[in-house]
Amino acid sequence: MGEHEGIIDVWSIETFDAELRGNLDSHGDVIHGYMLTSRRQWLEREASDRTMPYPENPYAGEFLRAKEHITRLMEARTIRAWHYTRMTDEETDALRQDGIYPSTLNNIRSRFAAQVAAGVFSQEIADRLFADSPYQSDQRDSRSNKFWMVSHPIEIENGDVELLLKSWGGEAAYFWQQDPSLQNLLTRIGKPRVLEIAVPLVHSRHSYSAAEAVVSTFGRTLGCRPDKHAFDLYTYRPLGPAHILCVHSEGELNFIAMARGYPAGFVNMNLGR
């Protein structure tokens, strides 16, 4: 399977192991029938006045059971995921040495303190950034103990990742920040980075989403045209340095080519849809 042996790209059938591929093949007729019927029904409805109830897909029950079966398989697998951020060289070195830790209020405070110690900004600014963080609100529980990623690579110019690459400190620092001088300061710290990460799905809550993406990828090999089913995911457990497959930094060829030639073989199947 190449450079990252045993790691699945949910968008690449070539990375699926023999057991996964065999189970997809065994459900091939159901997947093919459901997807073709679903697309035909959608086209017929688009061509109509859209007042009729949406028709039931006769393959729906079997298709759902097939996805649930693939979900159980995915729970034991590791996928490649992508994290868009802005980090200093020192933070990148620490990441390579120590690995990934989910976000907590203490982690955020430590990141701000490190910049004070490095002389990047004052303790007063650190206190203001900390006070303004969404982690100081009722969002703390929903944001804490998670390290977020995406399942498919995204072009660096894409608006979905623009602020993540533009502003240091992630949403913990910039999300609610209204002071223009502090907003500008955050854009001058560190460099944009894209992290490639091997994520064991047992450490996430996203095996079903991974199964949807895998089934979609398999469906395209049968001549169907499903959505690519890209999804956000997080790990709630720390991931050691071995899980960091690569760090791509601004100015490097693979950073510039992200989702447009890198990684090899990636095609955004939703373009033009």
N, C-alpha and C positions, 0 to 999 in steps of 0.2 A: 504493500500500500504506500510505499514511498517514504518520504522524509519523516512523517509523523505516524509511524506504525501503530495501528490499533486505535487511532483517533479518527472519529467520523466527522466529515463535513456534511451537514444535513442536506446540502444542496448538490452533493457530488456522489452519484451512484458508484463511482469507482472506489470510494472509500468505505463502502458498506462491507462488513465481514460476511463470510459465507453463510453463517447461521441466519443473520438478518436478511440477506438477499434471498435465501431459500424460503423463509417465511413469507416474504413479500411475494415471491413467485407463486406460492401456494394459494395466496389470496388474489392473484392477478385478475381472474375473471370478474370477481366482485368489484375490485377497485376500478377496472376498466369500465364495467357496466355502469357503476355509479357515476363516475366522472363524465362519461359520454352522455348519459341521460340527464345529468344535472346541467351540462352546457346546452343541450338541445332544449330543455325546458326553459332555460334562461333566455335563449335566443327567441324562442316562440313568444315568451312573455314580452320581451322588448319590442317585438313586432306587432303586439296587440295593443288594445287600449288600457291594459294593465288593471282592469277592474275585476277580473276573475281571480278566485283564490289560487294561490300558488300550488301547483300539482305536487302530489307526493311522489317521491322517487322510490320505486319498488325495491331498489337495492339498499335503501337507507339502513335498515336494521342490520343486515349482514356487514355493510360497510363500517358501521359503528363498532360492531364486535371485532372486526379486523383491526381497526385503529386501537381498540383497547388491548388487543393481543400484542400489537407492535409497541404500545406504551410500556407494557411489562418487560419487553425485551430491552427497550431503551433505558429503563431504570438502571440497568447494569452496565451501561456504556458511557464512554467519554466522548464529548464532542469538542470541536474547536469553536471558540467564541471570540468576540472582539470587544475591546474596551477603548473608548475615545476619551482622551484626557489632556491635561496640560501639567507637566511636571518639570522640576528642576533636574539638573544632572545628578545632584546628590540624592534626590528622591528616587531617581531611576536606578542608581547604583544600589541603594538600600532595597529596592524592590527585587532586583536580581539576586541579592544576597539572602533576603528574609522571606520573600514571597508576598502573597496577597493576604490582607486582613479586611474583613467586612467593616463598614463604617460604624463608628460609635462616637458619642460626644467626646470621649477622652482622646480618640484618635484625631479628631478634628482639632481639639485644643493643642495636641502635640505638634500637628503640622504648622499651626500658627506660631507656636513657641519656637519651632526650629527656624522659621524665617526671622523672628526677632533676634535669635542668637546669631544668625548669619548677617545681621545688619541690613536686611532687606526692607523691613519696616519696623516701626516702634511698637512698644508694648501697648500704647494707647490705641494704635490702629488694630492690633491683634484683638484687643478687648472689644472694639467696635464691630469687627468682623464676626467675632464669636457671639456677641449679643444679637446681631442681625441674622444669624443663621437660622434656616427653617428647622434645624434640629433643636432649637430652643422653643419650639411651638408644639401644638398638638399633632404635628407631623412626625415628631421624634420616633414614635413607636413604629410607624409605617416605613420609615427610612432606615432605622437602625439595624445593625447586624446583617447587612446585605451589601454585596459588591455586585453592581449591575453590569451587564454585558448585552451584546446583541448576537443573534445567531448567524447573520449574514454580514459580510463586509459592506461598508457604506463609503461612497466617495467622500473625500475630505471636504469638498465644497458643499455637500448636502446640508440643508438648513437644519436637519434633525441633529447634527453633531457640531454645528458651527460654534455655538457658545461653549460647548464642552472643550473644544480645542482652543478657543480664543481666551478663555478666562481661567486663571490658575485657581486651584482649590475646589473645583467642581461645584455642584449645586449648593453644597454646604457653605460656600463662600459667596457666590455671585447671585444665587437664585432670587433672594429678596433684597439685594443690595441696591439702594436708590441713590447713593451719593456718587455723583459723576467722577469725583477725584479718586474714590476707592475703586469704582468700576474700571477706570483707566489704569490704576496701579495693578490690578489683577491681570490685565492684558500684557503687562511688561515683565511678569515673573515666569521663568521657565520656558519650555518649548512645547508645541503640540506633539502629542505622541499617540500612536495606536498600538495597543497591546494585543498580541495573539495569545490566547489562553486555552489550555486543555482543561475542560470542566467535567468532572465526573458527575453525571446527572443524579447520582445518589445524594449529592450535596446540594441539590436544588429542589424546586417544586415544579419543574417544567418538563417532565418526561412526556406528558401528553402533547404539549406543543412541539417537542422534538419529533414525536411520532407523526404528527400532522405534516411536518415539513418533510420527513423521510418518505411518507406515503405520497406526498405531492411530487417529490423528485422521481420516485419510482413510476408514478402515473405518466410523467412526461416521456418516459422510455416506451410507454405503450401507445404513444400518439395522442395522449390527452393534453388539455391545456388548463390545468388547475392553477390557482394562485400559488405563489412560492411559499407562503406561510412563514415569512420571517417573524421572529418573536424576540421580545426582551426576556432576559433571564438573569437570575442572581444566584450566587453561592452564599449560603449562610454559615459555611465553615471556612477557616483559613485554607489557603492553597499554597503549598511549599514552592520553592524556586523552580523545581522541575516542571511545574505546571505552566510556567511562563515560557512559551515557545519562542517568542521574539518580541522585541520592542522596536517599533519603527518610529523614527524621529523626523521632525520637519527638515526638509532638504534632502533626505535620502530617497533613492529611486523608488523603492517599494512603498514608501509613504506617499509619494506623489502619485504613484500608479494604483493606489488602493481602490479596489473594485473596478478598475479599468485596465486589466492586464495582470494585476496581482490581487489575490493568488491565482496561479495558473489554472485555467479551466473555468474560472468563475464567470458566469453570465447572469446579469440581472434579468430574470425571466418576466418581471413585471413591467419592464420598460415598454411603452407603447400600448399597454393594456387600457 
